[in-house]
Amino acid sequence: MTIAIKAEQGHAQVSIQDELTIYSAAEMKQALFEALCQFDSLDVDLEAIKEIDTAGVQLLLMLRNESVRLEKKVQLTKHSTAVIDVLETLNLVAALGDPILLPAGEK
């Protein structure tokens, strides 16, 4: 698991690398929750996620729910193909509420 956080004046760009699976869920949950508590808004870049399972989806849903509870803004951006596939399979695209943009040339 690799997570990079670039902060500026109450806002953070969070980039998740590699995987968002059960094997990294506990560590990732802690890092995401700390970032959410520390900043007023987060942009979470999902572009480099190569693998995601239901534990990863639960983390994204938890992040969304906690952002509402804490009255903070979270936006999921640059969804990878792996993320899109899982969200579509589980019919959760609308539940997360962020627009999914496909890079040119992809279905």
N, C-alpha and C positions, 0 to 999 in steps of 0.2 A: 504494500500500500504506500502510495506517495500522494501527499496533498501539499499544494503550494498556496500560500496566502499572500496576496499583495494588498496592503492596506493604504488608505488615504482618507483622512478626515471623516471618520465614522462609516466609511464604506469599504468593503473588501471584495476583491476578486479571488475566488476560491477555485483552484484547478485540481480536479481529481484525476490521477494517473492510474493506469494499469487496470485494476479490477475493483468492483464494488460487490463483494460476495460475502458469504458467511465467514470466510477465513479472515477477513479484514473488518468485519462489521463492528466489533466492540471498539477497536482502536479508531475507526472512522467515525463512529457515533460520538465519541469523546471530542475529537478534533472539530467536527461540524458544530456540535452544541457549544463548545467554547467560542468558536468564531461567531456564532449567532448571538451569544450573550455579550460579546465584546463590541460588536459593530451594529449600527442601526440598519444597515442593508447589506445583503450579500448577492453577488452574481456568481452562481456556481456553474463553472464550465465543465460540461460532460463529454467534451470532444475526444479525450484520450482514453475513455473507458472502453476496454476491449472485452470485458466480461462483466455481466451483472446477473444476479439471481434474485430470488424473492427477498432475501435478507437486505440486499442493496435497495430494492424497491421500497421495503419497509423504512429504510433510513431516509429516503427521499420524502416519503409520506410523513415521517416523524418531523423532518426539517420543516416541511410546509405547515404542519399543525402547530409546532412550537413557534414558528414565526407569527402565526395568527395570535396565539396565546400571549406572546411577548410584544405584540404590536410592532413587529419589525417586517421589513420587506426582503423577500427572497425570490430571486428569479433564476430559473434553470435555463441555461443557454447551451448552444452548440451541441445538441444531443448527438451522440455517436450512433452508428447503425445498430450496435448491440443494445443500446438503451431504447431506441425507437422500437426495435423488434419486441423486446420484453414488455414495454408499456402498451403497445398495440395488442399483443397476445393477451395481456391481462385486462384490456379495455380500461386503462388508467390514464390515457392521454388527457382527457378532459378533467379528471380528478386533480391532476397536478396543475392544470391551468396555464401552462406556459406554451407559447407558440413553438412549434417544431418546424425548423427550416431545414430542408434537405439541400446539401451541396449540389451544384450543377452536375448532371450526369448520373445521379442516383435516383432510384425509384422511391 
